[in-house]
Amino acid sequence: MTVAPAPAAAGGAGTQSPRRRRRPGSLTWPAASLALPFAILFALFFLAPIVYAVIQSFLASRSGGLGLGPPTIGFAGLDNYVQVVTDPDFGAGVARIGLFAIVNIPITIGLALFFALVMDVSSIPFRGLFRVLYFLPYAIPGVVGGILWAFLFSPSLSPYVQLLHAIGAGTVDFLSPHVVLFAIANIVIWNFAGYNMLILTASLNALPPEQFEAARIDGCGRLREALLIKIPQLAPAIVMTVLFAIIGTLQLFNEPLILSLISKSVTTTYTPNLMAYAEAFSNNNAYLASAISVLLAVITAICSAVFLGLTRRRSAS
Amino acid sequence: MRSSHHAGRTQRPVRSRKRLLAIASTVVALGLALVGCSSGGSPSGGATDEKATITLWDWVDSSKAIALFEKSHPNITVKLDLVTAGAPTYAKMFAAIKAGNAPDVGLVELNTLPQFIGTGGLLDLSKYGANDIKSDFLPWAWNQVSNAGGVYALPLSASPIGYHFNDDLLRQYGITTPPATYDELLQDAIAYHEKNPNGYLVDVPPTANYMALLTWQAGGRLFHADGNKWEVGFTSPQSKQVADYLQQLVDAKAVFTEAAYETPWYQALNSGQLASFVGPQWADALLASQVASQSGKFRVATAPQWTTGKQVDGQEGGGSLAVFKDTKHPQAAYEFVKWMLTDPQAQSLNYQSGYGWPTTKSGAKIPDLDQSVPYFGGQNPQQIYQASNDATDQSWQWGPNYSTVTTDFNDLLAKALSGQTTIWQAFQQEQTKELGRLKAAGIDAVSANE
């Protein structure tokens, strides 16, 4: 396989006029060959898996009778998608991560913003140390963090349960059906607040310092400085962190997977990602799993686009 | 930071997107072609005197038997891969079958074997002489691994059941004879929990395996092949009986409801929080290793019955050794499997290593089946298991997708046992779900109640 020569370059091959005008975007041979390594890797490791997943999502393994003969794998049209969309567990999973996002994202980003702004005040002692401490959970792999928290939530081991019991708050079960989602939110916030804080801190550091001097001369206090000068200029960075948080939330997987080992409330269909995992690996149905994954990707793209659209319209008006 | 964030919006040249796409799609096509031709390669017949190395995926340490095999079969080397028990390994096996790099031999439980047969990934052993040794095996065990199409594995182990109880605890709370029926178990469980509010007499694990066992004992059928279609019976009268019975235990809050054979369950047995369970013979090896603190206190009795005075048992687990289709040494692999299951010494070692109850006629005579066991206070529990094996309802069949049933039904049971639904609702929902699953897979199935 080779790269097709660029038509513009081919057209001018004979004339070689020095004043030949080339379209600004067109590829020349050297340029194309420079892009080739990227194009190949991009196609192999980025496009190919996506295309493969989409193809898989339109296939199905079918066997007749008792299902004990070798199956045939064939085109199934939209069957997989229909099966996913009509499965109440999928809808429940999507609703669950929707609720999760509504609770989790404002708290995560709110905390991150708060920490970033407070740590931006130069009179706070040990700022560097605190920044590292807040960021530390992100340095711990998600699965390890999940296991750590699983012990803190497990009814028989949790010091929190014992503490609450000791002060007469009764027996709190962090893993019961209506509480476990917030237990998961707790883990995710712990894991990601510091990471988002660091992004916002970097953004704060990039703001020109002169304006703060000017503000201070005009009698602006720390709080007003944060609310009226820093936050508005941080808006693009906040938008980005929220966008990442939306994408991350919709792909929720590690934390519920770990908690499912100790809680009856976390099922194999708890989030769409878990559902795809169970279909692929417990049920040996990679085709249905692909359909779930593609739908999840579409939902993620729509949510991201809607969010970006809303924020852009806001900033435009 | 801010400027870069806006950069993408200002100008995005519509360059050679088409060309890029063309490049990309060609590369993708190449990639797919590569994926497509990775499988294949026909197995060569090969005599047993050919040098062969075969890989075994197994979660019971069978290294002693393997060493013995290698001594008597110097040309065959067996590489044992100790894998995780059950579901995680099945996931790997399913993927390996697709990728064409499955091991030569694998341990597959009898309940999941039909799903593996349905992938077309298992070797038909009748072509290598399996039917010649058919008469060595108990007939029902043979039925579990074969159908009209062929012999897809050799039955490795049965798993008769018993009532395993911590005699010290039971006596301490006034239970001197183990419950003979499920009614007695219910009354004992409630009385026990009243006297010992921090402890439970028995468990109700939220697992399909347990529901299958109790339904089997009650004479119900979750699956029954009727001609060329399956009758699915999660909502049979027997299942209703099982569900309502267990619901009484759960409503009385008199049972331990975590999954069996997992860490919290072992913890509960070690700490004395859980005093007994109805379970398979292979639990003996697990008790000895995982619940060592209660050694000498446990005893085994006949499992509780649904009908007084009439023993009908089911089984929980039971395994087979299957040869995967992509093996390069089918004859050697079959030779190994056959030896493992029929050699008298191997059968004895298999029992000791915890595979389960022998499925061969000669297996009943191995000395291990008549021994006092220190863990059970010197009791000889094998008589109980042998009686249970004999009393097993042998018409039970496993459906074509038990691994999927486990996923779905375990979820539904987890909801039921955490109080979100009832156990009977879990059975009903599983019936609907399973019929849909089979239909989607193109398998013919009807509700058994119609």
Interface residues (C-beta under 8 A of the other chain):
Chain A: M1 V3 A4 A6 P24 G25 S26 L27 A39 I40 F42 A43 L44 L47 A48 V51 Y52 I55 A60 S61 R62 S63 G64 G65 L66 G67 L68 G69 P70 P71 D79 Q83 S156 S176 P177 A202 S203 A206 Q233 P236 A237 V239 M240 I262 K264 S265 T267 T268 T269 A278 A280 F281 S282 N283 N284 N285 A286 L288
Chain B: M1 R2 H5 H6 P13 V14 R15 S16 R19 L20 A22 I23 A24 S25 T26 V27 V28 L30 G31 L32 V35 A87 P88 Y90 A91 F94 A95 K98 P114 Q115 I117 G118 T119 G120 N147 G149 P206 A225 N228 K229 W230 T257 E258 P264 Q267 P400 N401 S403 T404 T406 T407 N410 D411 A414 K415 L417 S418 G419 Q420 G436 L438 A440 A441 G442 I443 D444
